[in-house]
Amino acid sequence: MTDPVTHRLDDLLARLTLPEKLGLLHQWQAAVPRLGLPPFRTGTEALHGVAWLGRATVFPQPVGLAATWNPELIRAVGAAVAEEVRAKHRADPGQVGLNVWAPVVNPLRDPRWGRNEEGWSEDPWLTGRLATAYARGLRGEHPTRLRTAPTLKHFLGYNNETDRATTSSDLPPRVLHEYELPAFRPPISAGAAVAVMASYNLVNGVPAHLSPLIAGELRGWADGDLLVVGDAGAVGNLAGVQRHLPDHVEGYAAALRAGVDSFTEDDRDPGPTVARLTEALHRGLVTESDLDRAVRRILAVRLRLGDLDPPEPDPHTDPPWEGPAHRDLARDAARQAVVLLRNDGLLPLSPAAAPRVAVLGPLADAVHLDWYSGTPPYTVSAYAGLAARLPEVTTHPGTDRITLRVGGRHVRCPDGPDGGPLALGDRAGVFDVYDWGQEVVALRAVGNGRHVGADDTGVLVNDRPGPGGWVVRETFRFQHGPDATARLHHLASDSFVTVDADGRLVTGADAARAAVFTVDLVGDGTAEAAALAADADVVVVALGNHPMVNGRETEDRVDLALPAGQEALLRAAYAANPRTALVVTSSYPYAVGWAQEHLPAVLWTAHGGQEHGNALADVLLGDADPAGRLTQTWYADAADLPDLLDYDVIGADATYLYHRGEPLYPFGHGLSYTRFHYADLRLSTATATAGDEVEVRVDVTNSGARRGTEVVQLYTRQRRSRVKQPLRQLRDFARVSLDPGQRATVTLRLRTAELAWWDDSRGAMVVEDATHTVLVGRSARDVRLVGALAVSGSGTAGSPAADRCGAGR
């Protein structure tokens, strides 16, 4: 008997005309009024809040949410984001769609990847589990009606921005089946995600949008229709920069046949997509049944969203999002994401013992947003968070302050809030110079606090809140010459700044025609900050990245070093006052070996969103135990990493799974303000067969004087094998909060089917007869208890990630 959903889909497909079907294959789907189909669009960005659609709660970046190791918290954040998406959809259904493009599940293979902040972990299992939690929050708990329709990004093997549309991610079979695919499968198998976006790159020489894995793997995991969407402009790349097919008609036809259902091309204009697919039909490159399959998947998701039903009754009666609940959740998430990397007794701060605190650095009094951030209703900086709680807090960004001259004339700029063109004149404008690394700087006009950038005509204006936009027009390099002179190179236009006939500063010159500026230092930022440090009881130096500069979508990092100016500031502050704590706020790991060696305290947090400063103050002052743990390795140096385009994590000894060197901070690392004692490791059995589940119990006691939260981590290592095995691999974890002296028995689960590896000769996952070392501890390198489990292999086993994240644990 045909179920009602199938009957509705069959009926709709039968009544749609060919032009109407073609119109449904574009991101912006036209209405079909005669069938009651309203307009629909895919692709509301919801990475860590609602992006690009006005004011919304901004939660920590995903790599920060991951550091909480708290699936329930992450699910709650996803649910809050879904509520805000739906509120905006109700207000403007034509602009805001309920198909959301989140979460990103590409494992964080290399910390130089420009989009590191968007992912969850370098471990595929942990990525799958945490991403499933976020997707489940977005999806909602109703058995049939979706709150929103989550879309996983980006399938497959995508970890580089450099030449991302033309490079091939070469994945050996074991890397494909043991590392890449396991991150995608859990959210789909659990029913948390209902769509997937294909990636820009090629995989083993084949464009990802044409990958046989779309049909061969992805769709086999889903219990029902799975929608596959193209990334923006990516189908056009097939006959474009990839030169994989001779023309766009063949490219679009090949994508449709491979399983791409929705084409994200030409912004709001479906015309080129419809024309190319129509021509593909005429050439016999696709059939109407190919169209029907894609349209069916699109309509199936729309049906589950209630898009084809009357607005009432709706099981998702979301409350208005503006209120204390989402603010409190944002603060809790940012607080739990703080990772204490080192502490030699300086923290937590005591207002009585340290009433005077200096908060220094370019991130001291700033909260930066990334490309996929929404517009927060407010932001709280580290300085503001501490200043609200302590009697005396001073701050300084540590930036140099300069003026510029060309010959005898100064560069001036308007002081009004709207800014204006920079031009030569008699009165000098004053600029703060922000060092974001690799000699890339941003200039902020002191007169109005606005950044300098180039407008559409190339004129420099001081009217920008900071570096931002798809093309960042607010970054420069000084090309220094003799006698404190310099040329100013504008990065976005790849040209030098000169002076036009009206005396205005404009871009577009080559080096020969560039203006030669005399740079006058009117304020030594490092010296001024160090003076504040010397006069304080405790110093907090806030360093890190601007998420729109030197490491973002379209741009990978070249190394792991802190910006040189920031490193100099840190050393000067420490020299002035050894009671200095470093707070790194960043989208990715840094090689902060000097700080680890010299400073008494080092913390890390991702860009934490609107409540960043309050959350940081909670941890620094000891109102909350630092419960965050790293979900990727922090390397001592970029020399410890393979080539960015080497995707063979097994052969390259990459990630915590295979890395043989000594990391700066290992996977899973994070300290507490208290101490935890581990004892009495017990396995429910000493021997098991593939497919069994083994319980691993351990007693954990808070042996310190404060309440604290521990993340108990379970790893295994196979002792003997026919192939190279990971040195350690995460199998489970549990968070436990304990009062001083309190003991708890923590139960972890080891699923022996997940000990499988890919045997290419059999084309299947296999579990060998082997003994596995069982390791329980505080990180991948801080093991407290060791046991053993003898496993009898079955020859083959299911995928190592199958349904693991769907258990609701």
Secondary structure, DSSP 8 states (H G I E B T S, - for coil): ---HHHHHHHHHHHH--HHHHHHTTBSEE--BGGGTB--EEEEEE-SSS--SSSB------HHHHHTT--HHHHHHHHHHHHHHHHHHHHH-TTT--SEEE--B------TT-TTGGG---SSHHHHHHHHHHHHHHHH-S-SS--SSEEEEEEES-----TTTTT-EE---HHHIIIIIHHHHHHHHHTTS--EEEE-SSEETTEEGGG-THIIIIIHHH-SS--EEE--TTHHHHTTTTT--SSSHHHHHHHHHHHT--BB--STT--HHHHHHHHHHHHHTSS-HHHHHHHHHHHHHHHHHTTTTS-S-S-S-----S-SHHHHHHHHHHHHHT-EEEEESS--S--TTT--EEEEESTTTT-----TT--B-S----HHHHHHTTSSEEEEE---EEEEEEETTEEEE---STT--B-EEESS---EEEEE-STT-EEEEETTTS-EEEE-TTSBEEEEESSS-TTTT-S-EEEEE-STTEEEEEETTTTEEEEE-TTSBEEEEE-GGG---EEEEEEE-HHHHHHHHHHTSSEEEEEEE--TTSSSBTTB--S-----HHHHHHHHHHHHH-S-EEEEEE-SS----HHHHHH-SEEEEE---GGGHHHHHHHHHTTSS------SS-B-S-GGGS--TT---TTTTT-HHHH--S--SB-TT--B-SS-EEEEEEEES-SEEETT-EEEEEEEEEE-SSS-EEEEEEEEEEES--SS---S-EEEEEEEEEE-TT-EEEEEEEEEGGGG-EEETTTTEEE--SEEEEEEEESSSS-EEEEEEEEEE--S-B--TTTTGGGG--
